[in-house]
Amino acid sequence: MELFFYLVFGGLAAVVAVLELSKNNKDRINTSSLFNSFKNNYLLIYSLMMAGDWLQGPYVYYLYSTYGYGKGEIGQLFIAGFGSSMLFGTIVGSLADKQGRKRACVTYCITYIASCITKHSPQYRVLMLGRILGGIATSLLFSAFESWLVAEHFKRGFDQQWLSLTFSKAIFLGNGLVAIFSGLFGNVLVDTLALGPVAPFDAAAGFLTIGMIVILSTWTENYGDASENKSLLAQFRGAAVAIASDEKIALLGAIQSLFEGSMYTFVFLWTPALSPNDEEIPHGFIFATFMLSSMLGSSLASKLMARSSFRVESYMQIVFAVSSASLLLPILTTFFAVPTKATGGSLSFAGCIQLLGFCTFESCVGIFWPSIMKMRSQYIPEEARSTIMNFFRIPLNIFVCVVLYNVDAFPITVMFGMCSIFLFMASILQRRLLVIADKPKTEDWQLKERDTESEPLNL
């Protein structure tokens, strides 16, 4: 393995260590022992849930290819997963507000375990069912757990600022250390122990089972709008009214869709960008480097959110601008780097520059997650939190499905340029959110929803 990869990884590790060890009293939030116990319980469960997710990611495509399916068929399976998350996942995720967030989290575990079991079958229909179940589980993962945490946090009377501590630690562990551990553990199962590409999915099911047991034994139930006479359609209508009546919620949804859409597109693009001529690159080591970059970002976010002088709405516009610039590097290197047509070999000079830019982007991802979580806790109404959060994922899933369907239709530089434009748009919208952040709502969204329901239809 080239010295360059070790230097990048070592440099990032050193910066993360310095950030964590240099934290002083200004960077720390004084909390109670009750809160620390509550936080540690959530971090344990969240880490187990993320381990179940991260173990599967690197081996989904590989498993399908070992079953003999081609790129087109595998692409259809991936589209089915995102489409399921958009359609069925939105409905199931929205039920969490009415039926209970704890119950939704348990449903996530059961659904994802079932998805893992389907990976033992090479039949296309069974694998398609697994992708549909996986799409539903993804919607629950990114809505039900956060909704439960926010509701339970305030129900127990904890300070709102303490939420940022839980968010930043969850991303540091779940999207950093756990991701790195999962990648290395999966590599041991598949390569070292030669248990086959389905082994990581069995391990994922084991972690999810442990997490489900801890949830059932330690969590209490909480709800959004638990009124029995409110239908699912009424919940959707209420969420739509909330988004339409409050510009801050609408901006937050647009910002999230733009950033996450670019992020998921990047997942599909970084490999061909770094090895356009089939250069030999250590995919697993680069993945670990990206996760370390994300840890750096989450560590930096915790320092920023711990200080009242730094507003999330303010620094995030800079983060989006930096992320936009970092994804321009694959385009710029085509103009300034000397192209080569030789196949194979090691990472090119252009690839080295791009790798540094991609690490910068992943650091922005690490800052984004806890920061967007904090903004959602401030702006999204508790009564329909899960429903609104799943509404945000609808344009995201449509965008990713379109990208997957047309991934071979455009040059890779066009795709990166599109992502860069979207991220710059997110920066502009974030600026608008900063301007109106302190303005009170002109009308309570629940009252507006009731007015909408009571108005006669003029035909």
Salt bridges, closest charged atoms under 4 A:
GLU20 OE2 - LYS23 NZ 3.38
ASP27 OD2 - LYS303 NZ 2.92
ASP27 OD1 - ARG307 NH2 2.85
ASP97 OD1 - ARG101 NH2 2.86
GLU146 OE1 - ARG376 NH2 2.42
GLU152 OE1 - LYS155 NZ 3.27
GLU152 OE2 - ARG156 NE 3.08
ASP202 OD1 - HIS120 NE2 2.66
ASP225 OD2 - LYS230 NZ 3.06
ASP246 OD1 - LYS248 NZ 3.59
ASP246 OD2 - LYS441 NZ 3.74
GLU247 OE2 - ARG432 NE 2.86
GLU260 OE1 - ARG393 NH1 3.62
GLU313 OE1 - ARG311 NE 3.71
GLU382 OE2 - ARG101 NH1 2.80
GLU382 OE1 - ARG385 NE 3.06
ASP408 OD1 - LYS71 NZ 3.08
ASP438 OD2 - ARG311 NH1 3.19
GLU449 OE2 - LYS230 NZ 3.32
GLU453 OE2 - ARG237 NH2 3.38
